[in-house]
Amino acid sequence: MNYCALLASGKGTRMGLTDIPKQFMKINDIPIIAYTINHLLKSNQFKYIVIGVLEEHVGLTKQIIHDNFRNTDNLKIVIGDNLRMNTFVNIVEYLTNNFQILYDDSIMLMDANRPFVSENLIEKCIKGAKEYPIVTLGSEIIDGVAESQDGFYINEIPTKSTLFSIQTPEVCSLKNFVDIYESLKPYEKEQLLGLSEIFTYKGIKPMMIKSTPYCFKITTNTDFEFARFLTENNLIGE
């Protein structure tokens, strides 16, 4: 059985938003989160898709679901947190408290503001997690990268050929995550802010699946305008 934890509790501070978070902004009159939910539903991979939102956005999320989807039996809403991993843990706790979880049940961590994730990528990640402890999307770094400790001087330039950008979706065994997370000390939980980061910290190597240029996360105004351009010109691919 597969479950999806859809993280939608961000506030859009990097976009300078004050009234509505980025995942609820509209492209062609459709909220970004609705695009993402639609791809998850069309993949036909999940028993439940659990959406983690801040309490003040529960009503808005329910309205978006009502306005954009007919069959909503497998869509659930859980109160999230300002920290994304806390939202993910809240969703995990909801699932383990309300359903019988088997050891081979998988959970996918997905960001609500990746509206162009394809069903093909979703399926690849789900299948990969049946063979590996954790699977994530990865894409090669194109531009040069540098390490700077003060944001002014460059301290080190790592070898670009060994660096990758990792993205959601990430998929792992639900019970395996619970066991690993419960083994972490409180200060470790505060420092480790990603699913792949947690597994890597515990000595478990995530397997990467090659991402596509369309599976980008809308975090800036430039991202939003690019997403709108792609949608309005019907340029979305796999």
Backbone as a ProteinNet text record, in pm:
[ID]
protein_1_A
[PRIMARY]
MNYCALLASGKGTRMGLTDIPKQFMKINDIPIIAYTINHLLKSNQFKYIVIGVLEEHVGLTKQIIHDNFRNTDNLKIVIGDNLRMNTFVNIVEYLTNNFQILYDDSIMLMDANRPFVSENLIEKCIKGAKEYPIVTLGSEIIDGVAESQDGFYINEIPTKSTLFSIQTPEVCSLKNFVDIYESLKPYEKEQLLGLSEIFTYKGIKPMMIKSTPYCFKITTNTDFEFARFLTENNLIGE
[TERTIARY]
84.7	0	89	46.6	122.6	40.4	109	47.1	130.4	66	138.2	119.3	230.8	229	255.9	152.6	164.5	184.2	303.3	337.6	293.1	202	145.1	134.8	231.1	224	321.4	386.2	477.2	401.2	471.9	408.8	445.9	539.5	575.8	659	739.3	817.6	922.7	976.3	1077.3	1017.9	886	819.2	764.7	789.2	741.7	591.6	530.1	384.9	340.4	230.3	176.9	32.1	-40.2	-182.6	-215.3	-140.7	-169.9	-39.9	-17.7	103.3	107.8	229.2	249.7	170.1	153.5	85.4	-63.1	-116.5	-257.1	-276.2	-166.6	-176.6	-228.2	-288.9	-352.5	-274.6	-271.1	-220.3	-334.9	-377.7	-496	-617.9	-633.4	-748.4	-752.6	-642.7	-634.4	-522.5	-549.2	-443.5	-329.4	-208.9	-90.9	-106.9	-156.5	-171.4	-268.1	-365.9	-461.6	-394.1	-300	-223.5	-149.6	-84.1	-5.9	-96	-207.3	-301.1	-351.9	-379.9	-431.4	-333.3	-204.1	-103.9	-94.9	-104.5	-99.5	-219.2	-336.7	-457.1	-450	-405.1	-397.9	-296.5	-197.9	-99.3	-160.5	-271.3	-343.4	-251.9	-167.2	-68.9	-99	-194.4	-204.8	-341.5	-336.3	-459.5	-514.3	-423.8	-463	-355.7	-400.5	-313.3	-347.3	-252.7	-277.2	-207.5	-284.7	-234.6	-209.7	-86	-50.7	-50.9	-141.2	-153.4	-158.7	-126.5	-142.3	-291.1	-319.9	-460	-542.1	-480.3	-555.6	-588.6	-529.8	-555.7	-636.8	-690.4	-771.2	-896.1	-964.5	-1086.6	-1060.2	-952.4	-916.2	-884	-811.8	-775.4	-899.6	-992.3	-1117.7	-1194.2	-1196.2	-1268	-1203	-1068.4	-996.4	-1027.4	-1028.8	-1061	-1203.1	-1295.6	-1436.5	-1453.7	-1382.5	-1400.3	-1331.6	-1230.7	-1148.6	-1154.8	-1214.7	-1213.2	-1349.9	-1385	-1513.8	-1502.1	-1422	-1404.2	-1292.3	-1327.7	-1229	-1214.1	-1260.4	-1258.4	-1117.5	-1017.9	-882.3	-797.5	-862.2	-790.7	-821.1	-718.1	-732.8	-651.5	-690.5	-620	-574	-447.2	-387.9	-324.9	-333.1	-270.7	-119	-56	88.5	158.4	282.8	368.5	449.5	509.9	595.2	717.8	762.7	877	825.7	880.1	824.9	836	947.9	960.1	862	829.2	727	590.7	563.9	440.2	439	551.5	561.2	538.6	598.8	583	437.7	371.9	229.6	146.2	178.3	106.3	134.5	259.9	296.7	221.7	214.7	143.5	-5.6	-62.5	-204	-225.9	-137.2	-151.1	-134.4	-32.3	-7	-112.8	-177.3	-281.5	-417.3	-436.2	-569.3	-577.5	-463	-464.8	-364	-391.2	-297.4	-187.1	-67.2	45.2	128.5	148.9	231.6	374.8	469.2	609.8	645.7	575.1	608.4	525.5	450.6	377.4	475	455.8	545.5	478	559.5	509.1	591.6	522.8	588.6	578.8	691.6	693.5	692.2	592.9	577.1	548.9	614	588.1	467.4	379.1	257.8	287.8	401.2	432.8	527.2	509	570	455.8	392.9	268.6	285.5	409.6	428.3	496.8	497	548.8	463.6	527.9	453	413.6	309.6	269.7	380.7	457	567.4	674	710.7	810.4	756.9	630.8	569.4	576.7	540.3	541.6	683.3	781.9	920.4	969.3	934	976.9	912.2	783.7	713.3	775.7	801.4	861.8	1002.4	1078.6	1214.7	1219.7	1119.7	1116.8	1085.4	1041.6	1019.9	1152.7	1254.8	1385.1	1491.3	1472.8	1572.8	1505.8	1584.8	1525.6	1462.7	1522.4	1468	1506.6	1413.2	1433.3	1401.8	1482	1457.4	1486.2	1436.9	1471.4	1602.7	1682.3	1807.8	1831.4	1892.2	1927.4	2068.3	2140.5	2278.3	2285.4	2389.9	2413.8	2469.7	2409.5	2454.5	2548.6	2506.8	2591.6	2700.3	2803.7	2907.3	2854.9	2912.1	2871.4	2994.2	2971.3	3081.2	3033.8	3126.4	3096.7	3147.3	3059.9	3097.2	3044.4	3131.4	3090.2	3030	3060.9	3009.1	2921.4	2900.7	2819.2	2887.8	3016.7	3093	3213.2	3294.8	3412.1	3383	3440.4	3431.1	3540.2	3498.8	3595	3642.1	3549.1	3585.2	3492.6	3546.5	3467.1	3472.9	3365.5	3366	3358.4	3384.9	3377.7	3231.7	3194.5	3053.9	3002.4	3090	3046.4	2993.2	3024.8	2977.3	2859.2	2810.5	2702.6	2571	2463.4	2330.1	2233	2133	2022.1	1916.3	1875.3	1773.4	1638.8	1532.9	1398.1	1299.3	1183.3	1072.6	1007.8	943.5	906.2	1021.1	1010.5	1097	1006.8	1050.7	967.4	1049	989.3	1054.5	947.9	992.1	902.3	852.5	722.3	664.4	714.5	713.3	760	909.7	985.7	1129.5	1156.7	1081.2	1098.6	1066.8	957.4	917.9	1029.3	1085.2	1193.2	1315.6	1352.5	1469.7	1445.3	1327.8	1300.3	1294.2	1237.9	1229.8	1367.2	1465.8	1601.2	1682.1	1629.5	1701.8	1684.8	1789.5	1782.4	1713.9	1658.3	1586.7	1669.2	1796.8	1878.7	1903.1	1905.7	1922.2	1796.9	1680.4	1555.3	1547.2	1603.8	1602.6	1697.7	1805.9	1908.1	1879.5	1815.3	1791.1	1654.7	1656.4	1533.7	1478.5	1535.9	1486.8	1487.7	1403.4	1392.8	1522	1575.5	1702.4	1815.5	1809.2	1911.4	1911.3	1793.4	1781.9	1837.7	1799.1	1847.3	1998.4	2051.2	2195.6	2269.6	2214.7	2274.5	2285	2188.2	2186.8	2262.6	2333.8	2417.9	2346.1	2226.6	2148.6	2151.7	2205	2222.1	2092.1	2038.6	1921.6	1959	1868.8	1886.2	1821.9	1894.1	1843.2	1783.7	1669.3	1607.1	1617.9	1654.9	1676.3	1547.1	1554.6	1438.6	1423.9	1324.7	1303.6	1305.5	1325.8	1327.9	1195.7	1086	954.1	918.7	992.7	959.5	1027.7	1010.7	1072.5	973.7	1031.1	952.8	933.3	810.8	782.5	811.3	924.2	963.6	989	1000.5	1026.7	925.5	920.1	831.7	871.2	1002.3	1049.6	996.8	1000.6	945.7	798.4	725.6	581.2	552.1	624.6	601.8	639.4	745.1	785.5	678.7	626	520.3	396.4	362.8	246.9	270.4	391.9	426.9	413.4	465.9	458.3	314.1	232.8	92.7	13.1	29.3	-48.4	-12.7	110.3	153.8	156.9	98.1	85.7	220.6	320.2	457.1	502.7	410.2	447.3	470.1	584.5	616.7	635.3	689.7	715.1	835.9
-118.7	0	124.7	224.8	349	465.5	553.7	676.2	794.5	908.6	1030.5	1137.2	1194.2	1308.7	1433	1510.8	1631	1751.6	1809.7	1919.9	2052.7	2119.8	2245.2	2348.2	2346.6	2436.8	2553.5	2571.8	2684.5	2816	2925.1	3057	3144.7	3100.1	3178.1	3300.8	3295.6	3412.4	3449.2	3348.9	3378.4	3450.7	3446.3	3519.8	3652.2	3682	3806.7	3810.9	3694	3687.3	3711.7	3781.6	3809.8	3765.1	3753.9	3722.7	3577.3	3516.4	3378.7	3305.9	3186.6	3110.1	3068.5	3043	3015.6	2896	2792.5	2671.7	2695	2807.8	2839	2945	2999.5	3093.6	3021.7	3096.2	3035.8	3057.8	2953.3	2960.5	2917.4	3008.8	2981.4	2948.5	3022.1	3008.3	2876.2	2802.8	2677.6	2690	2664.1	2673.3	2576.1	2619.1	2535.5	2399.2	2396.6	2270	2176.5	2231.7	2147.7	2076.3	2142.2	2075.9	1954.6	1976	1868.7	1753.3	1783.8	1679.4	1601.8	1671.8	1606.3	1501.2	1534.7	1438.2	1319	1344.2	1235.5	1142.4	1199.9	1118.4	1039.7	1104.4	1038.4	924.1	930.7	822.7	692.9	706.4	589.6	499.9	562.3	488.6	487.9	569.2	593.2	556	491.5	464.8	595.8	675.9	807.2	909	1028.8	1144.9	1237.6	1255.3	1334.5	1469.3	1575.3	1710.7	1779.7	1823.2	1893.8	2043.9	2115.1	2260.3	2326.2	2454.9	2529.6	2541.3	2552.1	2551.3	2660.6	2777.3	2887.9	2866.5	2760.9	2735.5	2608.1	2549.9	2428.4	2456.5	2565.4	2600.5	2623.8	2695.4	2722.2	2592.6	2502.8	2375.3	2291.6	2288	2214.5	2271.4	2403.4	2467.6	2434.9	2433.7	2399.9	2256.6	2166.1	2026.1	2015.2	2083.8	2080.2	2135.3	2241.1	2308.4	2236.1	2153.8	2099	1947.3	1876.8	1730	1673.2	1564.3	1499.5	1394.2	1293	1185.7	1224	1257.4	1306.5	1213.6	1088.9	996.6	969.5	971.9	939.7	1063.6	1179.8	1303.2	1340.6	1350.4	1384	1510.1	1580.9	1703.2	1688.6	1724.8	1719.8	1856.4	1898.8	2025.7	2012.9	2105.1	2103.1	2203.8	2231.7	2317.6	2405.5	2510	2596.3	2522.5	2419.8	2338.9	2218.4	2198.2	2095.3	1954.9	1921.7	1787.6	1765.1	1869.3	1855.6	1825.4	1888	1859	1714	1667.7	1528.6	1433.4	1461.2	1375.5	1376.1	1492.3	1497.9	1406	1403.1	1317.1	1170.2	1138.9	1001.4	956.5	1041.5	1007.6	987	1068.5	1051.2	913.6	875.8	746.8	629.7	635.8	523.8	513.4	625.7	623.7	580.3	591.9	566.8	446.7	392.4	280.8	175.2	52.3	-56.3	-50.7	-17.1	-0.1	-127.6	-179.1	-297.1	-255.5	-350.4	-314	-275.3	-329.3	-295.3	-178.5	-111.2	8.5	123.9	197.6	308.4	442.7	543.7	680.1	770.2	854.3	950.9	1089.3	1156.9	1296.6	1379.5	1467.6	1549.5	1693.9	1786.3	1928.6	1971.8	2049.2	2092.2	2187.9	2256.2	2355	2301.3	2172.3	2113.3	2070.4	2165	2135.8	2052.3	2033.5	1962.6	1828	1774.6	1639.6	1543.9	1454.9	1368.1	1237.3	1174.1	1044	941.1	959.3	868.3	873.2	993.7	1007.7	951.4	977.9	925.6	773.6	711.6	565.6	510.7	577.1	531.6	533.9	639.5	651.2	543.5	518.3	414.4	278.1	246.7	118.1	106.6	215.7	214.2	184.6	235.6	216.5	72.2	-9.1	-150.7	-227.6	-167.1	-231.9	-166.9	-38.1	35.8	99	121.7	177.1	314.7	396.8	529.3	571.9	638.4	685	833.4	907.6	1050.1	1086.8	1201.3	1251.6	1328.5	1319.9	1393.7	1447.8	1564.5	1622.2	1677.2	1665.8	1711.9	1863.7	1909.8	2052.9	2106.5	2210.5	2269.2	2386.3	2479.6	2595.1	2556.7	2637.2	2615.7	2640.3	2571.5	2588.3	2619.9	2686.9	2724.1	2722.1	2699	2706.9	2840.2	2910.6	3037.6	3039.7	3060.8	3058.6	3190.2	3299.9	3430.7	3495.1	3426.9	3481.8	3590	3609.2	3713.5	3653.9	3580.6	3515.7	3368.8	3318.8	3177.4	3102.4	3002	2921.9	2799.2	2743	2620.5	2602.2	2547	2513.5	2362.2	2292	2145.1	2099	1973.1	1914.7	1899.6	1971.3	1975.5	1839.7	1758.5	1631.4	1533.6	1557.4	1467.6	1527.2	1642	1708.8	1699.3	1680.2	1671	1752.4	1804.6	1869	1763.1	1747.7	1647.7	1715.8	1644.4	1700.2	1598.8	1646.7	1555.7	1526.7	1409.4	1317.9	1232.6	1200.7	1103.9	993.6	868.9	756.8	660.7	613.3	514	428.5	324.5	243.8	328.6	328.5	408.9	362	230.5	177.8	201.7	193.5	217.7	361.1	455.5	594.9	612.4	552.6	566.4	515.3	400.1	343.1	434.6	486.7	573.3	703.7	762.6	892.7	882.6	773.5	755.9	734.9	692.9	672	801.9	909.6	1036.7	1110.3	1177.9	1263.7	1394.8	1467.8	1592.2	1691.4	1708.4	1805	1758.4	1627.4	1574.6	1601.1	1587.5	1615.1	1761.5	1849.7	1991.9	2023.9	1949.4	1978.5	1912.7	1797	1720.6	1758.1	1827.4	1888.2	1823.4	1710.2	1643.3	1493.3	1425	1280	1210.9	1248	1189.3	1225.4	1344.3	1387.5	1299	1262.9	1177.3	1038.9	981.1	846.9	846.5	948.6	957.7	970.6	1048.6	1068.1	935.4	846.5	715.5	609.4	652.5	560.1	482.7	527.7	460.9	547.9	495	574.2	579.9	700.6	711.4	680.6	615.7	590.4	704.7	758.8	870.6	824.7	882.3	865.4	998.9	993.7	1116.4	1195.7	1322.6	1410.2	1467.7	1554.2	1622.8	1773.4	1853.1	1999.1	2055.9	1980.8	2032.1	2011.7	1926.2	1896.7	1996.3	2123.7	2226.1	2274.2	2330.5	2378.6	2529.3	2574	2716.8	2781.5	2850.9	2916.2	3066	3112	3254.2	3306.5	3438.4	3498.9	3459.5	3442.2	3397.5	3258	3168.3	3033.3	3040.5	3127.2	3139.1	3187.4	3289.2	3341.6	3239	3161.5	3057.5	2948.3	2910.7	2809	2856.6	2982.3	3037.3	3039.1	3074.2	3074	2934.1	2833.8	2695.8	2650.1	2683.8	2639.8	2710.2	2840.5	2916.8	2878.5	2831.5	2793.9	2642.6	2569.7	2423.9	2358.2	2394.7	2346.2	2243.7	2190.5	2095.3	1959	1899.6	1764.6	1671.5	1554.1	1455.4	1495.5
0	0	0	-74.4	-82.4	-29	42.2	92.4	45.4	31.5	-6.2	99.9	142.5	233.5	150.3	126.1	44.2	135.2	130.5	220.3	160.9	231.4	181	292.8	383.9	499.4	490.2	373.2	355.8	348.2	377.7	380.2	261.2	177.8	60.1	90	196.5	235.3	131	58.2	-43.5	-164	-176.2	-283.3	-233.2	-105.8	-48.9	-30.4	-13.6	-2.5	141.4	156.7	289.9	303.8	192.1	200.7	169.9	76.4	37.6	5.2	59.8	28.9	-117.8	-167.5	-310.6	-360.6	-277.1	-324.2	-351.5	-302.6	-326	-435.2	-486.3	-596.8	-721.5	-811.5	-927.7	-1056.3	-1137.6	-1274	-1363.8	-1453.9	-1537.2	-1451.8	-1342.7	-1252.5	-1176	-1175.6	-1099.1	-996.6	-869	-767.1	-795.2	-765	-788.3	-722.4	-599.5	-527.7	-599.9	-671	-743.2	-859.9	-925.1	-1031.2	-974.1	-859.8	-798.2	-755.5	-689.3	-647.2	-768.4	-877.5	-997.2	-1050.3	-1052.6	-1099.2	-1004.5	-875.3	-778	-794.4	-815.1	-833.8	-965.1	-1071.4	-1202.1	-1203.5	-1113.7	-1108.4	-1057.4	-983.8	-930.4	-845.9	-765.6	-686.7	-536.5	-490.9	-347.2	-289.6	-174.2	-100	-43.9	15.3	65.9	32.1	-0.1	-15.3	99.9	190.9	311.4	295.6	302.2	276.8	409.8	432.3	554.3	532.8	600.3	585.1	722.6	726	850.7	883.1	1011.1	1055	987.5	965.1	905.5	757.8	698.1	556.4	533.5	639.5	624.3	541.9	573.3	500.5	353	322.5	183.4	109.9	176.2	114.9	85.8	179	157.4	39	26.9	-83.2	-217.1	-220.2	-343.3	-385.1	-288.5	-318	-372	-307.3	-349.2	-490	-523.6	-651.9	-768	-738.1	-845.9	-862.7	-765.7	-773.8	-737.9	-804.5	-779.3	-669.7	-693.8	-595.9	-499.8	-378.8	-281.8	-161.8	-175.5	-61.9	-10.4	-100.1	-56.1	-31.7	-21.4	12.5	157.7	238.3	379.6	410.3	514.1	555.2	698.9	722.5	856.1	885.5	1010.6	1050.2	1042.5	972.9	956.6	1045.4	1010.4	1091.8	997.3	1051.8	970.2	919.4	991.6	948.3	871.4	750.7	661.4	719.1	787.9	842.7	956.4	1031.5	1135.3	1072.3	957.8	886.2	839.9	787	741.8	858.6	972.8	1090.7	1138	1132	1168.4	1079.8	951.6	858.2	888.4	915	949.9	1075.3	1174.6	1297.5	1270.7	1184.1	1147.3	1084.5	993.9	926	1022.1	1105.4	1196.1	1306.2	1338.2	1441.7	1387.8	1256	1200.5	1106.7	1066.9	972.3	1015.2	974.4	1001.4	896	939.6	848.5	845.4	725	706.6	674.8	691.8	678.4	534.8	436.6	298.5	245.3	332.1	291.4	270.6	162.8	128.9	152.8	180.8	190.7	101.1	27.5	-59.8	1.6	13.1	54.3	-73.1	-84	-204.4	-166.7	-236.4	-215.5	-297.1	-236.4	-305.5	-420.3	-413	-515.6	-623.3	-658.1	-778.3	-870.7	-937.2	-1010.2	-1135.8	-1182.9	-1308.9	-1291.5	-1170	-1150.6	-1233.5	-1306.1	-1396.5	-1327.9	-1380.5	-1329.4	-1350	-1458.3	-1487.7	-1378.2	-1334.7	-1227.9	-1096.4	-1068.5	-946.6	-944.4	-1055.9	-1064.3	-1051.5	-1113.8	-1104.2	-959.7	-887.3	-747.8	-661	-684	-607.7	-633.4	-759.9	-794.5	-737.1	-741.9	-689.9	-541.4	-468.3	-323	-284.3	-379.5	-351	-352.5	-411.9	-421.1	-333.1	-303	-225.8	-102.9	5.2	128.2	109.7	22.5	-4.3	-144.8	-211	-347.8	-354.1	-429.2	-448.1	-592.6	-634.5	-766.6	-758.1	-864.3	-870.1	-1009.6	-1016.5	-1146	-1138.6	-1249.1	-1253.1	-1237.9	-1169.5	-1155.8	-1287.2	-1339.3	-1465.7	-1441.9	-1359.5	-1329.2	-1229.3	-1225.1	-1126	-985.6	-887.2	-748.5	-663.2	-552.7	-464.3	-320.3	-228.9	-86.1	-33.1	37	98.8	241.3	335.7	475.9	521.3	449.9	489.7	382.5	269.4	163.4	82.5	106.6	37.7	-35.9	38.6	-19.9	-48.9	-156.7	-188.9	-115	-35.8	39.5	-36.6	-115.5	-186.5	-306.3	-414.3	-531.9	-550	-515.8	-525.4	-670.9	-692.2	-825.3	-866.3	-971.7	-1013.1	-1059.7	-1115.7	-1173.7	-1069.2	-943.1	-837.2	-759.1	-801.6	-729.5	-805.7	-729.9	-788.1	-703.3	-769.1	-699.3	-672.9	-547.2	-515.3	-496.2	-533.8	-535.2	-479.8	-443.2	-418.9	-553.7	-564.2	-456.8	-404.7	-274.3	-207.9	-153.2	-165.2	-121.8	-36.9	71.8	157	224.2	293.3	375.3	491.9	513.1	621.3	757.5	779.5	908	926.2	818.7	827.5	869.9	813.6	854.6	1002.6	1047.3	1188.5	1279.4	1246.1	1328.2	1330.5	1214.7	1206.3	1280.1	1260.1	1321.9	1473.5	1521.6	1666.9	1729.8	1649.7	1701.4	1708.8	1648.4	1648.3	1780.6	1821.4	1939.8	1901.2	1999.5	1968.6	1887	1919.9	1846.2	1703.1	1680.8	1545.2	1462.7	1523.8	1453.2	1411.5	1492	1458.8	1343.5	1333.5	1232.7	1098.9	1100.1	977.7	921.2	807.5	757	630.9	591.1	471.3	488.7	412.4	424.1	382.1	266	221.1	316.2	372.8	468.1	592.4	640	757.9	729.6	617.1	582.5	561.8	493.5	470.7	602.3	692.9	825.2	900.6	878.6	945.1	865.9	761.8	686	577.9	540.1	435.5	310.7	201.6	79.9	-2	-24.3	-111.9	-256.9	-327.4	-470	-547.9	-646.4	-724	-856.4	-887.1	-1018.2	-1091.1	-1217.8	-1293.3	-1306.2	-1269.1	-1276.6	-1418.3	-1436	-1563.8	-1538.7	-1642.6	-1624.8	-1575.8	-1594.6	-1558.5	-1411.3	-1344.7	-1204.8	-1110.7	-1139.9	-1055.8	-949.9	-845.9	-731.8	-743.7	-730.3	-739.5	-605.1	-598	-473.1	-490.3	-614	-639.5	-741	-754.2	-853.1	-995.1	-1017.6	-1148.7	-1180.4	-1080.2	-1098	-1134.8	-1065.4	-1088.9	-1230.1	-1273.9	-1408.3	-1514.3	-1490.1	-1583.7	-1590.4	-1474.2	-1469.4	-1544	-1527	-1597.7	-1749	-1790.4	-1932.4	-1992	-1920.9	-1969.3	-1983.8	-1885.3	-1886.3	-1995.2	-2004.2	-2102.2	-2245.6	-2266.4	-2401.2	-2423.1	-2327.9	-2339.2	-2368.7	-2287.8	-2310.4	-2207.4	-2130.3	-2026.4	-2086.9	-2055.3	-2101.5	-1984.1	-2013.4	-1909.7	-1826.5
[MASK]
++++++++++++++++++++++++++++++++++++++++++++++++++++++++++++++++++++++++++++++++++++++++++++++++++++++++++++++++++++++++++++++++++++++++++++++++++++++++++++++++++++++++++++++++++++++++++++++++++++++++++++++++++++++++++++++++++++++++++++++

